[in-house]
Amino acid sequence: MMEIERKFKTLKYFVDGYYNQSIDDHEFDDMIREFRDEEPESLVNALRAELAELQKLIDNGDRETFKKVEILLHDNSLRYIEFEDGQAFINRVLNVLDNKN
């Protein structure tokens, strides 16, 4: 689990701070924009890299590792991002990060 924590620490920070249980789904795009605009670019790029790692798990059908990431993310945020929802989550975050509006 330590390896997962190291590999996805920015994603955990992002989910804890910007997608936790107190945030309604319709507010999520605004929260992604806030992360993009307020956090250092290095952190935004780290999130992109970790989302690419998460994408690899989905592409490889690695549900076992994905489940470990899901547990890590749920610890503080109380959000579940399940394997089936992973692609939509990644697409949504990247879409907002890459769109400068």
Backbone torsions as a table, in degrees:
resi	resn	phi	psi	omega
1	MET	NA	-30.9	179.4
2	MET	-60.4	-38.4	179.0
3	GLU	-61.2	-42.9	178.5
4	ILE	-63.4	-44.2	179.8
5	GLU	-60.0	-40.6	179.1
6	ARG	-67.7	-44.4	-173.8
7	LYS	-69.5	-29.0	-173.3
8	PHE	-123.1	31.8	-175.8
9	LYS	-67.8	-34.8	179.0
10	THR	-70.9	-41.0	177.4
11	LEU	-60.7	-41.0	177.9
12	LYS	-63.0	-45.6	177.8
13	TYR	-58.5	-44.5	-179.2
14	PHE	-62.5	-48.0	-177.9
15	VAL	-67.3	-41.9	179.3
16	ASP	-61.1	-43.3	-172.8
17	GLY	-90.1	-26.8	-169.4
18	TYR	-124.3	-6.5	-177.9
19	TYR	-142.0	29.6	-177.9
20	ASN	-76.5	179.8	-171.6
21	GLN	-62.3	-22.5	-177.3
22	SER	-79.1	-6.3	-177.0
23	ILE	-100.1	124.8	177.1
24	ASP	-72.2	151.7	-177.5
25	ASP	-57.9	-38.1	-178.1
26	HIS	-70.2	-14.0	177.4
27	GLU	-90.8	-8.5	-169.4
28	PHE	-62.4	-42.1	179.9
29	ASP	-59.1	-40.5	177.5
30	ASP	-62.6	-38.1	179.8
31	MET	-68.5	-37.4	177.1
32	ILE	-63.8	-43.2	178.2
33	ARG	-60.8	-42.1	179.7
34	GLU	-60.9	-45.7	177.3
35	PHE	-57.6	-49.0	-177.8
36	ARG	-60.3	-40.8	-172.7
37	ASP	-87.9	-27.0	-173.6
38	GLU	-99.7	-29.5	-176.1
39	GLU	-87.1	156.3	177.9
40	PRO	-60.6	148.5	-178.6
41	GLU	-57.9	-33.8	179.7
42	SER	-60.5	-36.6	179.3
43	LEU	-71.8	-40.0	177.8
44	VAL	-62.1	-42.5	178.4
45	ASN	-67.7	-34.7	176.4
46	ALA	-64.4	-39.7	177.6
47	LEU	-63.2	-44.4	177.5
48	ARG	-56.3	-45.1	-178.9
49	ALA	-63.1	-40.8	-179.5
50	GLU	-71.2	-34.2	174.9
51	LEU	-65.0	-34.9	176.0
52	ALA	-64.4	-38.3	175.8
53	GLU	-64.5	-42.5	178.2
54	LEU	-62.7	-39.2	178.0
55	GLN	-59.6	-40.2	179.1
56	LYS	-61.6	-39.6	178.9
57	LEU	-61.3	-42.0	179.3
58	ILE	-66.5	-47.4	-178.7
59	ASP	-59.5	-34.6	-179.1
60	ASN	-88.8	-1.4	-178.8
61	GLY	64.8	28.7	-176.4
62	ASP	-84.5	76.9	-177.2
63	ARG	-67.2	-30.8	-177.3
64	GLU	-64.1	-49.2	178.8
65	THR	-69.2	-39.6	179.0
66	PHE	-58.2	-39.9	179.6
67	LYS	-60.7	-39.1	178.0
68	LYS	-63.5	-40.6	177.5
69	VAL	-64.5	-43.3	179.4
70	GLU	-57.5	-44.1	179.4
71	ILE	-64.5	-44.1	177.5
72	LEU	-57.1	-47.1	-176.7
73	LEU	-69.2	-31.4	-176.7
74	HIS	-75.1	-25.0	-172.8
75	ASP	-48.0	-50.4	-178.1
76	ASN	-104.9	-33.5	-173.2
77	SER	-80.4	-22.5	-174.7
78	LEU	60.5	25.9	175.1
79	ARG	-106.8	141.2	171.0
80	TYR	-105.7	125.6	170.9
81	ILE	-113.6	100.5	-174.1
82	GLU	-83.6	162.3	-177.6
83	PHE	-51.5	-44.8	-177.3
84	GLU	-65.0	-26.5	-178.5
85	ASP	-97.2	-5.0	-174.0
86	GLY	-60.0	-42.9	-177.5
87	GLN	-64.4	-44.5	179.9
88	ALA	-63.5	-39.5	178.5
89	PHE	-62.0	-49.7	-179.9
90	ILE	-59.7	-47.8	-178.2
91	ASN	-60.1	-42.7	-177.5
92	ARG	-64.9	-47.0	-178.7
93	VAL	-64.1	-47.9	-177.8
94	LEU	-64.9	-38.4	179.6
95	ASN	-58.3	-44.6	-179.8
96	VAL	-73.3	-41.1	179.2
97	LEU	-60.0	-39.2	-173.3
98	ASP	-86.7	-12.5	-177.3
99	ASN	-102.0	113.4	-168.6
100	LYS	-79.3	13.3	179.2
101	ASN	-79.4	NA	NA
